[in-house]
Amino acid sequence: MNAVEVTHYGRVSRYLHWGMALLFVWQFLTTSVRVLLSDTALDELLWATHKPTGLLLLVLVVLRMDWALLSRASRPAALNAAARLGHLALYGLMLLVPSLALLRQYGSGRTFEPFGIPLMPGFEGEIEWMVASGSLFHGVLGWVLLALIVGHVAMVMWHRRQGQDVLGRMLVR
């Protein structure tokens, strides 16, 4: 008996993908406002959401990775090795960037209570290597993640021009 070729992602995968896409748009919007319009009322309003949203994205990427492993038999095959590597890089950065922010947050000794949930109680002082590592890499790798996301979107459009409707695999059937 031949296995049926899977041509679309399932509902859970699609919801996770598009939900996270919207949250990433929000993250990069808040960061862009922070960079371009710092110390404004808009910056103050939006920046307060950056850390909680980053934590939510970290939780969602872990769920998404777990779901991808559990449902791997019912997912479309990767187009090629480059697509597989590109997705691995995206997942790696989606894990690493917020993890570095959490490392920096913990090392700063400041409390962290996203959505009113006490995750880090805070302490007196600072753990310098944690703050330095997070500060050095979180922002830079965040922009690398944005570049990969833009590349991901560009490759979807390129494949479509080549007659491969990869976007259709992630849309409602």
C-alpha positions as CSV (number, residue, x, y, z in Angstrom):
1,M,0.0,0.0,0.0
2,N,1.4,3.4,-1.0
3,A,1.5,6.2,1.6
4,V,-0.7,9.2,0.7
5,E,1.4,12.3,0.0
6,V,0.6,15.1,2.5
7,T,0.1,18.4,0.7
8,H,-1.0,20.8,3.5
9,Y,-0.2,21.5,7.1
10,G,-2.9,20.7,9.6
11,R,-5.0,23.2,11.5
12,V,-2.9,23.3,14.6
13,S,0.3,23.9,12.6
14,R,-1.4,26.6,10.6
15,Y,-2.8,28.4,13.7
16,L,0.6,28.3,15.4
17,H,2.4,29.5,12.3
18,W,0.1,32.5,11.6
19,G,-0.4,33.4,15.2
20,M,3.3,33.5,15.8
21,A,3.7,35.5,12.6
22,L,1.4,38.1,13.9
23,L,3.2,38.2,17.3
24,F,6.6,38.5,15.5
25,V,5.2,41.5,13.5
26,W,4.2,43.0,16.8
27,Q,7.7,42.3,18.3
28,F,9.5,43.9,15.4
29,L,7.1,46.9,15.5
30,T,7.8,47.5,19.2
31,T,11.5,47.2,18.5
32,S,11.4,49.5,15.5
33,V,9.4,52.1,17.5
34,R,12.0,51.7,20.4
35,V,14.9,52.4,17.9
36,L,13.3,55.1,15.8
37,L,11.0,56.9,18.3
38,S,12.6,56.3,21.7
39,D,11.4,58.2,24.7
40,T,8.1,59.0,23.1
41,A,4.6,58.2,24.4
42,L,4.2,55.6,21.7
43,D,7.5,53.9,22.7
44,E,6.4,53.8,26.3
45,L,3.1,52.3,25.4
46,L,4.4,49.6,23.0
47,W,7.7,48.7,24.7
48,A,5.8,47.5,27.8
49,T,4.5,44.6,25.7
50,H,7.8,43.5,24.3
51,K,9.0,41.2,27.1
52,P,5.7,39.5,27.8
53,T,5.2,38.9,24.0
54,G,8.7,37.6,23.7
55,L,8.0,35.1,26.5
56,L,4.8,34.1,24.8
57,L,6.6,33.5,21.6
58,L,9.2,31.3,23.4
59,V,6.4,29.2,24.8
60,L,4.7,29.0,21.5
61,V,7.9,28.0,19.6
62,V,8.5,25.1,22.1
63,L,4.8,24.0,21.6
64,R,5.2,24.3,17.9
65,M,8.4,22.2,17.9
66,D,6.7,19.6,20.0
67,W,3.7,19.6,17.7
68,A,6.0,19.3,14.6
69,L,7.6,16.2,16.1
70,L,4.3,14.6,17.1
71,S,2.7,15.3,13.8
72,R,5.7,14.8,11.5
73,A,4.0,11.9,9.6
74,S,1.2,14.2,8.6
75,R,3.2,17.2,7.5
76,P,4.3,18.0,3.9
77,A,7.9,17.1,3.1
78,A,10.5,19.8,2.9
79,L,11.1,21.0,-0.7
80,N,14.9,20.5,-0.4
81,A,17.8,20.5,2.0
82,A,18.1,24.3,1.8
83,A,14.4,24.7,3.0
84,R,15.1,22.2,5.8
85,L,18.2,24.2,6.9
86,G,16.4,27.5,6.6
87,H,13.6,26.3,8.8
88,L,16.0,24.8,11.4
89,A,17.8,28.2,11.5
90,L,14.4,30.0,12.0
91,Y,13.5,27.6,14.8
92,G,17.0,27.9,16.4
93,L,16.8,31.7,16.5
94,M,13.2,31.7,17.6
95,L,14.5,29.7,20.7
96,L,17.8,31.5,21.2
97,V,16.7,35.2,20.9
98,P,14.1,35.1,23.7
99,S,16.3,32.8,25.8
100,L,19.1,35.3,25.7
101,A,16.6,38.0,26.8
102,L,15.5,35.8,29.7
103,L,19.2,35.2,30.6
104,R,19.8,39.0,30.6
105,Q,16.6,39.6,32.6
106,Y,17.6,37.1,35.3
107,G,21.2,38.4,35.5
108,S,20.0,41.9,35.9
109,G,18.4,41.0,39.3
110,R,15.2,42.7,38.3
111,T,11.8,41.1,38.8
112,F,10.0,39.7,35.8
113,E,6.2,39.2,36.0
114,P,4.8,38.8,32.5
115,F,1.0,38.8,32.4
116,G,1.1,39.2,36.2
117,I,2.8,35.8,36.6
118,P,5.9,36.0,38.9
119,L,8.7,34.2,37.0
120,M,11.7,36.0,38.4
121,P,11.5,37.4,41.9
122,G,14.6,39.6,41.5
123,F,17.6,39.9,43.8
124,E,20.1,42.4,45.0
125,G,23.0,43.0,42.5
126,E,23.7,41.7,39.1
127,I,25.3,38.7,37.4
128,E,27.5,40.4,34.9
129,W,28.2,37.6,32.4
130,M,24.4,37.0,32.0
131,V,23.7,40.6,31.4
132,A,26.6,41.0,29.0
133,S,25.8,37.9,27.0
134,G,22.2,38.8,26.7
135,S,22.9,42.4,25.8
136,L,25.6,41.4,23.3
137,F,23.6,38.8,21.4
138,H,19.8,39.4,21.9
139,G,19.4,42.4,19.7
140,V,21.9,41.4,17.0
141,L,20.4,37.9,16.7
142,G,16.9,39.4,16.8
143,W,17.7,41.4,13.6
144,V,19.2,38.2,12.1
145,L,15.9,36.5,12.8
146,L,14.1,39.3,11.1
147,A,16.4,38.9,8.0
148,L,15.6,35.2,8.0
149,I,11.9,35.8,8.2
150,V,12.1,38.3,5.3
151,G,14.1,35.6,3.4
152,H,11.5,33.0,4.3
153,V,8.7,35.2,2.8
154,A,10.9,36.0,-0.2
155,M,11.4,32.3,-0.8
156,V,7.7,31.6,-0.6
157,M,7.2,34.2,-3.3
158,W,10.1,32.8,-5.4
159,H,8.7,29.3,-5.2
160,R,5.3,30.5,-6.2
161,R,6.9,32.1,-9.3
162,Q,8.5,28.8,-10.0
163,G,5.1,27.1,-10.0
164,Q,5.4,25.6,-6.5
165,D,2.6,26.9,-4.3
166,V,4.3,26.5,-0.9
167,L,2.1,29.2,0.5
168,G,-1.0,27.1,-0.2
169,R,0.4,24.4,2.1
170,M,0.0,26.8,5.0
171,L,-3.4,28.2,4.1
172,V,-6.9,27.0,4.9
173,R,-8.0,24.3,2.5
